[in-house]
Amino acid sequence: LQSLGCQEMTSAAEQTRSDIVAMLPRLRRFARALTGQVADADDVVQIAVERALKAVDQFQTGTRLDSWLFSIVRNAWIDEARSRTRRGKVFAPAELGEQVGSDGAAAMHAKLEADDVWTAMRKLPDDQREAVALVCVEGLAYREAADALGVPIGTLTSRLARGREALQIMLGNTR
């Protein structure tokens, strides 16, 4: 009987690990919204996934894995930002030629619009950028995003409203 319980726990942990892998694109997108840089986002996701895998047994089955992981990503970025302030270093310099252009006017227009949005998002205060990234980009419900950020839902709502308004103003001025 004890071995059956242990086997079920192992199976749950394996499923959670598999679900973490499936979340990687969303984690990377959220990390990019936080960091503003692809390389930094990848590094933060790596740190967060390592932390999540070490603590996989602490995840409570039946709760939102995405909220748990977004919290870990956010905390990893906060830790890294604090560490950078103390040591004055960055993860890695931007790679030259990282962004390769594609053919076609539509593709170029879409890229320019996406660049405009990312540029505008980087100008938002951290709290507004986090709220916009979780709700508008990742599609979390307000309650889930508030839980991931550790704030009351009213606080999330006001950050989101201010962030959306600021983005509209910034993007409206560029078009």
N, C-alpha and C positions, 0 to 999 in steps of 0.2 A: 504493500500500500504506500509506503514512504517513497519507493522508487517511482511509482506512478505519479505522485505529486511532483517529484523532482523533474520527471520527464515532461510533464505539462508546463512547468515553469521554464524549462529549457526551450520547449517548443514556442512558448510565448515570447521569450527573449529573441529567438531566431526570427520570428515573424516581425518583431519590432525592428530588428536590424535590417531586414529586407525592406520594411516600410521606410526606414531612414534613407536607404539608398534611393528609393523612389522619390523621396522629397528633395533630393539634391538640386534639381533645377530651380525649385521654388526658394530653397535656402540661398542659393547663389544669387538669385534675382533680388531677394530681400537684402542680402549683404551688400550688393552693388548699390542699392538705394542708400544704405547707411554709409558706405565708405566712399562712394563716388568713383572708385577705380576698380577695374576688372581684376587686376592682380591682387589688390588688397582684399577684395571680396572673396576670391578663391582661398586666400590664406586664412581669412576669418572663418569661412565654412569648414576648412580642414580642422582648425582648432575646435570649432563647435562640434563637429562630428566625432572627433576624438573624445571630447568630454561626454557627449551623448552615449557613445559606445561603452565608455567606462562606467557610466551610470545607468545603463540600459535596464538593470534590475530594479532601479528606483522608479521607472516609468510605470504608472498605474494603468493597466489595461482598461479600456472603456472610456478613457479621457482622450482629449484631443492631442494627438502626437504632433500635429503641425504647430499648435500653440506652444507646446513644450519646447520644440526645436527652435522656433522663432525666438523664444526667450533666451535660449542658450546662445544663439547667434548674436543677439543684441548684447548680452552680457560679455561675450567674447570680444565684440567690438569695443565696448566700453573699457574693458581691461586693456586691450591693445592701444586704444587712444591715450589712456592714462600712462601706459608704459612708454609710448612714444614721447609724450610730454617730458617724462623723466629722463629718457635717454637720448632724445632728439634724433631718432633714426626713423627710417621708413622700412617697410617690408622689402621692397625691391623697386628699382627704378623702372619707369614705364619702358616697355620694349618698343624699339623703333620698328615701324612697319607692322605693328600689331593689328591694325585695322586695314584690311584690304578692301578696296572699292569693288563694286560689282557693276556690271553693265546694266543699262536701262534707266530711263528717267524716273520710272515709278519707284524702283528700288532706291535710287539716290534720294528722291523726295522723302520716302519713308524713313531712311536713315537720318536725313537732316531733321525731320520732325522728332524722331526718337532722341537725337542728340540735344535738340532744344528742350525736350521734356527733362532729360537727365540733367542738363545744365541748370534748368529752373529748379529741379528737385534739390540739387546740391546747395542752392541758395537759401532753401528753407531752414529754419532752426531745426535742430535734431529732433525735438519732440514732435514737430509737425511732419517732418519727413518720415519718421517711423510710423506715424498714424496713417499717412497717405499710402505708404508702401504696403502696410499690412491690409488695409481695407480696399484701396483702389487697385493696387497691383496684384496682391495675393488673394483677394476676395474673401478675407476673413469677415465674419460677422462682427458687429461692434463689440459684443460681449467677449468674443474670443480674442479680438485684438486688444481690448482693455486688459484681459487676463494676461496675455502675452507680455504686455508692457508693465503690468503691475500697477495700473491706475484705475480709478473709478470710471465707469462708462461715461459719465458727464464730462469728465476731463478729456477722455478720448474724443468725444463728440465735438467739443470746442476746439481741440487741436486740429481735428480733421476739417472742420469748417474754416478755420483760419488758414490752414494749409491749402485747401482747395481754392479759396478766394485769392490767396497770394499767387498760386500757380496760374489761375485764370488771368490775373493782371499781368504777370510776367510773360506768359505766352501770348496774350492779346497784344502786348506791345511789340512783339517780334514778328507779327504777321501783317 
